[in-house]
């Protein structure tokens, strides 16, 4: 029988002492930074630095040796690094003679949970009755007309409402805020309001305006047979249509007022095809008509009523919105990104099919043209289209498409652009963000800083909030770029200079920037670092997405929602089934908290473990 190797306890103690000394050294190095930290975050900032010093080492061998002795392997030291090191050292000292440990503790075991709980409540509101994780929901513009839906969302479990300044306007945002505050009073349920600043998002510019037309299609089966007529609202411009209309056509008020049910209206569409509307219902400000054949209608299309009740039987369709055709990009296609905001156009070809001009579209951030380099990857529309920058000039980028659908991928206006290797250094806040911040300071509980990558941008936000005297406004940093993830320790230390603060893991752009295969690893590291700083985390992007939008979740989404319980808040996106999504997420979070607390497994009794009662 082989002789058992004797454990060198003193060597293990020396390793722990070295880790302790490195942690204290990093704390001293960042002493000037720590002086700027808000008092509520002082201990947490020190603990963050201690954890960064710990994770600078590869301690896997040490962990294995500690585990073999039945001691803590430091796998859950995030919230109390020095306390964990000293606790393990103390146990080793029972096995070997050594001096007492120094008494320098940033955060004790007991303080860890209390600090995170306090910071979370001060930012995201009181802890819900049955669960420890809050639920945040993104609001849509059409919700401003559905107050009862807001009430149902809050009763289902929404604890925080999110508004995005990248969409809509102050009038819509204010209506959303007013509905939330009204629902709070009616239900007695607290609901925080978080508002996103748009930030320096790279997006595609406008597309060239196409014809002002409307294509209307009846419902057809697979054989092309009409199963249901298209429902068309004929009314003066601006008249509110009934729900579930397939198309809206503006027409003269006096003309439509004379129409009666079962009247027929003849017209020719853009192809010269004869078509007929049939009036099926009269309303106070318009009428609903059925159309049984596909039609293409433009501004000025002549409509002729076959009705004796109409004095002047002919009118014309009013002004219709323009059609904007997307750019169709295939593998090996060339695309020009322009600094000047020229409306985008598809590629131009000669009579022989040779390309004479590649497709082009503008980019919304001029800094790109100074900092991007040839050979760097570029992605569009959440990574659905990817390419490589071939040439760079002060006014243009020439891009070769390397990945797109075989039949061609569509690129539209206002779609995201990602340059994961370009390290764009964009500091400060845009003029739009500064303007929107004035609204946010008056109406929100939390401001969400989008696409933040450098501490200077956080400092600029803090300065603007001081000018607005919005000291109590919570600040959340949205981590969605590779550079933002890389700079996370510095971003956290800067964010902690004001209180309260939090982090949102925006997994959509983050996956595109860091690579899909790295997303799981990246979000784990963010959770680790935020736990060391006792900073609340929001788990965002596509949680129960198909349930919210289509009414039925995928199996993978259920697992993702269960994993999200380790965060302090989980964000759902808008959709027609959002109430059902809130209810299911609430149920999942309540169940999972019985099994998991952050990264610690909670060993409650298992239903399948009762073997004694089985025959």
Secondary structure as the mmCIF struct_conf table of DSSP 4:
data_model
#
loop_
_struct_conf.conf_type_id
_struct_conf.id
_struct_conf.beg_label_comp_id
_struct_conf.beg_label_asym_id
_struct_conf.beg_label_seq_id
_struct_conf.end_label_comp_id
_struct_conf.end_label_asym_id
_struct_conf.end_label_seq_id
HELX_LH_PP_P HELX_LH_PP_P1 UNK A 2 UNK A 7
HELX_RH_AL_P HELX_RH_AL_P1 UNK A 9 UNK A 29
TURN_TY1_P TURN_TY1_P1 UNK A 30 UNK A 30
HELX_RH_AL_P HELX_RH_AL_P2 UNK A 31 UNK A 34
TURN_TY1_P TURN_TY1_P2 UNK A 35 UNK A 36
BEND BEND1 UNK A 37 UNK A 37
HELX_RH_3T_P HELX_RH_3T_P1 UNK A 39 UNK A 41
HELX_RH_AL_P HELX_RH_AL_P3 UNK A 42 UNK A 55
TURN_TY1_P TURN_TY1_P3 UNK A 56 UNK A 56
BEND BEND2 UNK A 57 UNK A 57
HELX_RH_AL_P HELX_RH_AL_P4 UNK A 60 UNK A 68
TURN_TY1_P TURN_TY1_P4 UNK A 69 UNK A 70
BEND BEND3 UNK A 71 UNK A 71
BEND BEND4 UNK A 74 UNK A 74
TURN_TY1_P TURN_TY1_P5 UNK A 75 UNK A 76
TURN_TY1_P TURN_TY1_P6 UNK A 78 UNK A 79
HELX_RH_AL_P HELX_RH_AL_P5 UNK A 81 UNK A 93
TURN_TY1_P TURN_TY1_P7 UNK A 94 UNK A 95
BEND BEND5 UNK A 96 UNK A 96
HELX_LH_PP_P HELX_LH_PP_P2 UNK A 99 UNK A 102
BEND BEND6 UNK A 106 UNK A 107
HELX_RH_AL_P HELX_RH_AL_P6 UNK A 109 UNK A 124
BEND BEND7 UNK A 126 UNK A 126
HELX_LH_PP_P HELX_LH_PP_P3 UNK A 127 UNK A 128
BEND BEND8 UNK A 129 UNK A 130
BEND BEND9 UNK A 132 UNK A 133
STRN STRN1 UNK A 134 UNK A 138
HELX_RH_3T_P HELX_RH_3T_P2 UNK A 141 UNK A 145
HELX_RH_AL_P HELX_RH_AL_P7 UNK A 147 UNK A 156
TURN_TY1_P TURN_TY1_P8 UNK A 157 UNK A 157
STRN STRN2 UNK A 160 UNK A 164
TURN_TY1_P TURN_TY1_P9 UNK A 165 UNK A 166
BEND BEND10 UNK A 167 UNK A 168
HELX_RH_AL_P HELX_RH_AL_P8 UNK A 170 UNK A 187
STRN STRN3 UNK A 192 UNK A 197
BEND BEND11 UNK A 200 UNK A 200
STRN STRN4 UNK A 203 UNK A 204
HELX_LH_PP_P HELX_LH_PP_P4 UNK A 206 UNK A 206
STRN STRN5 UNK A 207 UNK A 207
HELX_LH_PP_P HELX_LH_PP_P5 UNK A 208 UNK A 209
STRN STRN6 UNK A 212 UNK A 212
STRN STRN7 UNK A 213 UNK A 216
STRN STRN8 UNK A 219 UNK A 220
TURN_TY1_P TURN_TY1_P10 UNK A 222 UNK A 223
BEND BEND12 UNK A 224 UNK A 224
STRN STRN9 UNK A 226 UNK A 228
HELX_LH_PP_P HELX_LH_PP_P6 UNK A 229 UNK A 229
STRN STRN10 UNK A 230 UNK A 235
BEND BEND13 UNK A 236 UNK A 236
TURN_TY1_P TURN_TY1_P11 UNK A 237 UNK A 238
HELX_LH_PP_P HELX_LH_PP_P7 UNK A 239 UNK A 242
TURN_TY1_P TURN_TY1_P12 UNK A 243 UNK A 244
BEND BEND14 UNK A 246 UNK A 246
STRN STRN11 UNK A 247 UNK A 250
HELX_RH_AL_P HELX_RH_AL_P9 UNK A 253 UNK A 257
TURN_TY1_P TURN_TY1_P13 UNK A 258 UNK A 258
TURN_TY1_P TURN_TY1_P14 UNK A 261 UNK A 262
STRN STRN12 UNK A 264 UNK A 268
TURN_TY1_P TURN_TY1_P15 UNK A 270 UNK A 271
STRN STRN13 UNK A 274 UNK A 283
TURN_TY1_P TURN_TY1_P16 UNK A 284 UNK A 285
STRN STRN14 UNK A 286 UNK A 291
BEND BEND15 UNK A 293 UNK A 293
STRN STRN15 UNK A 295 UNK A 298
TURN_TY1_P TURN_TY1_P17 UNK A 299 UNK A 300
STRN STRN16 UNK A 302 UNK A 306
TURN_TY1_P TURN_TY1_P18 UNK A 308 UNK A 309
BEND BEND16 UNK A 311 UNK A 312
STRN STRN17 UNK A 314 UNK A 316
HELX_LH_PP_P HELX_LH_PP_P8 UNK A 319 UNK A 321
STRN STRN18 UNK A 322 UNK A 322
HELX_LH_PP_P HELX_LH_PP_P9 UNK A 323 UNK A 323
HELX_LH_PP_P HELX_LH_PP_P10 UNK A 325 UNK A 326
STRN STRN19 UNK A 327 UNK A 329
TURN_TY1_P TURN_TY1_P19 UNK A 331 UNK A 332
STRN STRN20 UNK A 334 UNK A 338
BEND BEND17 UNK A 339 UNK A 340
HELX_LH_PP_P HELX_LH_PP_P11 UNK A 342 UNK A 343
STRN STRN21 UNK A 344 UNK A 345
STRN STRN22 UNK A 348 UNK A 349
TURN_TY1_P TURN_TY1_P20 UNK A 351 UNK A 352
BEND BEND18 UNK A 353 UNK A 353
STRN STRN23 UNK A 355 UNK A 357
STRN STRN24 UNK A 359 UNK A 362
STRN STRN25 UNK A 363 UNK A 363
BEND BEND19 UNK A 364 UNK A 364
TURN_TY1_P TURN_TY1_P21 UNK A 366 UNK A 367
HELX_RH_AL_P HELX_RH_AL_P10 UNK A 368 UNK A 371
TURN_TY1_P TURN_TY1_P22 UNK A 374 UNK A 375
STRN STRN26 UNK A 377 UNK A 380
TURN_TY1_P TURN_TY1_P23 UNK A 381 UNK A 384
STRN STRN27 UNK A 385 UNK A 392
BEND BEND20 UNK A 394 UNK A 395
STRN STRN28 UNK A 396 UNK A 403
TURN_TY1_P TURN_TY1_P24 UNK A 406 UNK A 407
STRN STRN29 UNK A 409 UNK A 411
TURN_TY1_P TURN_TY1_P25 UNK A 413 UNK A 414
STRN STRN30 UNK A 416 UNK A 416
STRN STRN31 UNK A 417 UNK A 418
TURN_TY1_P TURN_TY1_P26 UNK A 420 UNK A 421
BEND BEND21 UNK A 422 UNK A 422
BEND BEND22 UNK A 428 UNK A 428
HELX_RH_AL_P HELX_RH_AL_P11 UNK A 431 UNK A 443
BEND BEND23 UNK A 445 UNK A 445
STRN STRN32 UNK A 446 UNK A 449
TURN_TY1_P TURN_TY1_P27 UNK A 450 UNK A 451
BEND BEND24 UNK A 454 UNK A 454
HELX_RH_AL_P HELX_RH_AL_P12 UNK A 455 UNK A 467
TURN_TY1_P TURN_TY1_P28 UNK A 468 UNK A 469
TURN_TY1_P TURN_TY1_P29 UNK A 471 UNK A 472
STRN STRN33 UNK A 474 UNK A 479
BEND BEND25 UNK A 481 UNK A 481
HELX_RH_AL_P HELX_RH_AL_P13 UNK A 482 UNK A 486
TURN_TY1_P TURN_TY1_P30 UNK A 487 UNK A 487
HELX_RH_AL_P HELX_RH_AL_P14 UNK A 488 UNK A 495
TURN_TY1_P TURN_TY1_P31 UNK A 496 UNK A 497
BEND BEND26 UNK A 498 UNK A 500
STRN STRN34 UNK A 501 UNK A 506
HELX_RH_AL_P HELX_RH_AL_P15 UNK A 507 UNK A 514
HELX_RH_3T_P HELX_RH_3T_P3 UNK A 516 UNK A 518
HELX_RH_AL_P HELX_RH_AL_P16 UNK A 519 UNK A 532
TURN_TY1_P TURN_TY1_P32 UNK A 533 UNK A 534
STRN STRN35 UNK A 536 UNK A 540
BEND BEND27 UNK A 541 UNK A 542
TURN_TY1_P TURN_TY1_P33 UNK A 543 UNK A 544
HELX_RH_AL_P HELX_RH_AL_P17 UNK A 545 UNK A 550
BEND BEND28 UNK A 551 UNK A 551
HELX_RH_AL_P HELX_RH_AL_P18 UNK A 555 UNK A 563
HELX_RH_3T_P HELX_RH_3T_P4 UNK A 564 UNK A 566
BEND BEND29 UNK A 567 UNK A 568
STRN STRN36 UNK A 569 UNK A 572
TURN_TY1_P TURN_TY1_P34 UNK A 576 UNK A 577
HELX_RH_AL_P HELX_RH_AL_P19 UNK A 578 UNK A 592
TURN_TY1_P TURN_TY1_P35 UNK A 593 UNK A 595
STRN STRN37 UNK A 596 UNK A 597
TURN_TY1_P TURN_TY1_P36 UNK A 598 UNK A 599
STRN STRN38 UNK A 600 UNK A 601
HELX_LH_PP_P HELX_LH_PP_P12 UNK A 602 UNK A 602
HELX_LH_PP_P HELX_LH_PP_P13 UNK A 604 UNK A 606
HELX_RH_3T_P HELX_RH_3T_P5 UNK A 607 UNK A 609
TURN_TY1_P TURN_TY1_P37 UNK A 612 UNK A 613
#
